Structures are given as structure tokens and as C-alpha cells.
Amino acid sequence: MTVAEYHSELVERLRTVLGERAVGVYASGSFGLGDFDPVRSDLDVQAVFRGTVTPDDKHAIVAALRHESLPCPARGLEFVLYPEETVRVPTGEAGFALNLNTGARMDFRVDEAPVASERFWFPLDRAVVRAAGVALAGPPPSELYAPIPRPILLPVVREALEWHLLGESTDVDAVLNTCRSLRWLREDVWSSKGDAGSWALDQVDDRELVAEAFAGRSRGAQLDRERVQRFVRAVLVEL
């Protein structure tokens, strides 16, 4: 199944469950930012609904979209379902109704309500959708997603970088996500991790570390942990 076929089937399955409550479905992440690779990349999809969804609705969506039911032609699917009131309001809260991770090379995870840990991913991802999301169904994302002002996003970006300092991600992701945060901080641009790494080669002191991270993307290379932490801390100072 191609990515286009997968996206089309995903939309149809969501419509089967949500019906007229479905407002829009959006591809984001590396796909929206033009850096998708089926070997290393996830498929990031957000859907927006109006009204209410029941626990049974959520279970039906998980059953319809999980990899065993709809095989993902990438590392995995990261799917988030939002109420319309979350995306139309500039907020730094997670605000989702359902979060699903599923794939052949991804740990299965379902959250039916936000949890305290890792909440920062969601406002950041909504900002990326507004800037570079691809509408699979519904209006353009810029018509549905409210811009999130810089004062709201700054502490969210800080929280994400502090999470990387704890070693919760791979070294490569820590470096390249830090590059992405730095580019947003300096230029107000959301870019893919690959584009952010290329940009950072002319912007940071430890260019060698960025080059190592960029070269090791496909194999999940391990980098010098102390250098990675120094790199992240240097960007935190700018926030």
C-alpha cells in the first residue's frame, strides 16, 4: 500500500466512525515538511472533530487504525484526535481526545486523555500542522488551527529540550530536534529534522556533532552523551 492509499483509507475509516462530526484530517511531521522516508519516518496524522466522542468511538478508531487492521507503510502511525475547540484556541496544553501510536516498528500506545508527561509534543505538533500540514480532508489547516503565539510556545519548547536532556530520546533525535527548536527560535520557521540539521551546520559551534547526527539518522547512531547535553543546554540558554 502506498502512502497516498494509506492516507485515503485512514480518512474513510475515520469518517465511518465520526460521520458528520469529522471536521478535517491532516498529515504532518516529516511528510508535511518534505522529509519523509518510509524506513526511518513515522506517518503523523491529526484529525479534528466537533461535538463529542464517546469511549466506544475511541475504541472503534483504535481498532480501525491500529497496524494489525490497517498496516502502516512506514515505521508506524502517530495519530492524534482533537476536539475543534482545542485547535481553534491558542494554547500550550495537550488538549487531545485520543493519542494512538501503532506500527510494525513502534511500541503500541493509546492515551484516551492527556497525561502530564510529554504533553509538550502536542502544541508543537499543532504549530507544525498549521505551518506545513497537508489537508487529507477538510479545510486548509491555516483556516482551522489558530496560530500559537511565541510567549505560549517558548515554555513548551523549553520543556521539550529539558526532556531531551533526561535522555528520553535517541542521541540523534535530541540533536536534530534541538536544531529544529533553534531554527524556530531564531527565524520563526518550523522545519523537518533533516532541514534543521542542514541549517544548523552554518549556525552552531559544534558543527561536527550536528554532522554526526545527520549522518546517523538512518541507523540511530549513538553520539557522545556529554556533547549532546552541552549542545542542548547551549540552546536552552537562548530561550
C-alpha positions in Angstrom: 0.0 0.0 0.0 1.3 3.4 -0.9 1.3 6.3 1.5 -1.4 8.0 -0.6 -3.6 4.9 -0.5 -3.0 4.6 3.3 -4.0 8.2 3.9 -7.1 7.7 1.8 -8.2 4.6 3.7 -7.4 6.2 7.0 -9.7 9.1 6.2 -12.5 6.8 5.2 -12.2 4.7 8.4 -12.4 7.9 10.5 -15.5 9.0 8.6 -17.1 5.7 9.2 -16.7 6.2 13.0 -17.2 10.0 13.2 -19.6 10.7 10.4 -20.5 14.4 10.2 -18.5 15.1 13.4 -15.3 14.9 11.3 -14.0 18.4 10.5 -10.6 17.7 9.0 -7.7 15.2 8.7 -4.1 16.4 8.3 -0.8 14.8 7.5 2.1 16.4 9.3 5.6 15.6 10.6 8.2 14.7 8.1 5.6 14.0 5.4 4.2 17.6 5.6 7.7 19.1 5.9 9.0 17.3 2.9 11.5 14.9 4.6 9.6 11.6 4.7 11.5 8.4 4.5 9.5 5.1 5.0 12.4 3.4 6.7 13.1 5.9 9.4 10.0 8.1 9.4 6.6 7.9 11.1 3.4 8.9 9.5 1.9 11.7 11.6 -1.8 12.3 11.2 -4.1 14.6 13.2 -7.9 14.6 12.9 -10.3 17.2 14.3 -13.9 16.6 15.3 -16.8 18.7 16.6 -19.2 17.7 19.2 -18.4 14.8 21.4 -16.7 11.4 21.1 -17.6 8.5 23.4 -15.2 5.9 24.8 -16.8 3.5 22.3 -15.9 5.9 19.5 -12.3 6.0 20.6 -12.1 2.2 20.8 -13.6 2.0 17.3 -11.0 4.4 16.0 -8.2 2.4 17.6 -9.5 -0.8 16.2 -9.8 0.7 12.7 -6.4 2.3 12.6 -4.1 0.0 14.5 -1.4 -1.6 12.4 -3.0 -5.1 12.6 -6.1 -3.7 10.9 -4.5 -1.1 8.6 -0.8 -1.8 8.0 1.2 1.3 8.0 3.7 1.7 5.1 6.3 3.4 7.3 7.9 2.9 10.7 4.5 3.5 12.3 1.5 5.8 12.7 1.3 8.6 15.2 -2.4 9.6 15.3 -3.9 12.3 17.4 -7.6 13.2 17.6 -8.5 16.8 18.7 -11.8 18.5 19.5 -12.3 21.5 17.4 -12.2 23.8 20.4 -8.6 22.8 21.1 -7.2 23.6 17.7 -9.1 26.9 17.3 -7.7 28.3 20.5 -4.0 29.2 21.0 -3.0 27.0 23.9 0.1 25.2 25.2 -2.0 22.4 26.6 -2.1 18.9 25.1 -5.8 19.1 24.6 -6.4 15.9 22.7 -9.2 13.3 22.9 -7.1 10.3 21.7 -3.5 9.6 21.1 -2.5 6.4 19.2 0.9 5.0 18.3 1.0 1.9 16.3 3.2 0.2 13.7 5.5 -2.7 12.9 8.5 -0.8 14.4 6.8 1.2 17.0 5.6 0.5 20.5 1.8 0.3 20.7 0.3 3.1 22.8 -3.1 4.5 23.4 -4.0 7.6 25.6 -7.6 8.5 25.8 -6.9 11.7 27.7 -3.7 13.9 28.2 -1.2 12.8 30.8 1.3 15.1 32.5 4.4 13.7 30.9 5.3 14.6 27.3 2.4 17.0 26.9 4.8 19.4 25.1 4.7 17.3 21.9 1.1 18.2 21.1 1.1 22.1 20.9 4.4 21.8 19.0 2.8 19.4 16.5 -0.3 21.6 16.1 2.0 24.6 15.3 3.7 22.4 12.7 0.4 21.4 11.2 -0.7 25.0 10.9 2.6 25.9 9.2 3.0 22.9 6.9 0.3 20.3 7.3 -1.3 18.6 4.3 -5.1 18.5 4.3 -6.3 15.0 3.6 -9.8 16.1 4.3 -11.4 19.4 5.4 -10.3 23.0 5.1 -6.7 24.1 4.9 -5.0 23.8 8.3 -4.4 27.6 8.5 -8.2 28.1 8.4 -8.8 25.7 11.3 -5.7 25.8 13.6 -5.2 29.0 15.5 -1.6 30.4 15.5 0.1 29.8 18.8 1.8 32.9 20.0 5.5 32.8 20.8 5.1 33.5 24.5 2.9 30.4 24.8 5.3 28.2 22.7 8.6 29.3 24.4 8.0 27.4 27.6 6.7 24.4 25.6 9.9 24.3 23.6 12.0 24.6 26.8 10.1 21.7 28.3 10.8 19.6 25.1 14.6 20.4 25.3 14.7 19.6 29.0 13.1 16.2 28.2 15.9 15.5 25.7 18.4 16.3 28.5 17.0 13.5 30.5 18.0 11.0 27.8 14.4 10.0 27.0 15.1 10.1 23.2 17.9 8.8 20.9 21.0 11.0 20.7 20.3 11.7 17.0 16.7 12.9 17.8 18.0 15.0 20.7 20.5 16.9 18.5 18.2 17.3 15.4 15.1 18.3 17.5 17.3 20.9 19.2 18.4 22.2 15.8 14.7 22.5 14.9 14.0 24.4 18.1 16.9 26.7 17.5 15.8 27.5 13.9 12.3 28.3 15.2 13.7 30.5 17.9 15.9 32.5 15.5 13.8 32.5 12.4 10.3 31.6 13.4 10.4 28.7 11.0 9.3 25.1 11.6 11.4 22.7 9.6 12.0 18.9 9.4 14.8 17.5 11.5 16.8 17.0 8.3 16.4 20.5 7.1 17.0 21.9 10.6 20.3 19.9 10.8 21.4 21.2 7.4 20.6 24.7 8.5 22.4 24.3 11.9 25.7 23.4 10.2 26.2 27.1 9.5 24.7 28.3 12.8 26.2 26.4 15.7 29.6 25.9 17.3 29.6 22.1 17.4 29.0 21.5 13.7 30.7 18.2 13.9 28.1 16.9 16.4 25.3 18.0 14.1 27.0 16.4 11.1 27.3 13.1 13.0 23.7 13.2 14.0 22.6 14.0 10.4 24.8 11.1 9.0 23.5 8.7 11.7 19.7 9.3 11.1 19.0 6.0 9.3 20.8 3.8 11.8 20.1 5.5 15.1 23.7 6.3 15.8 24.9 6.7 19.4 26.7 10.0 20.0 28.8 11.3 22.8 26.2 11.9 25.5 28.1 14.7 27.2 28.4 16.6 23.9 24.7 16.1 23.2 23.8 17.5 26.6 26.1 20.5 26.2 24.6 21.2 22.8 21.0 21.1 24.2 22.0 23.3 27.2 23.6 25.9 24.8 20.2 26.3 23.0 18.3 26.4 26.3 20.4 29.4 27.3 18.9 31.3 24.3 15.3 30.6 25.3 
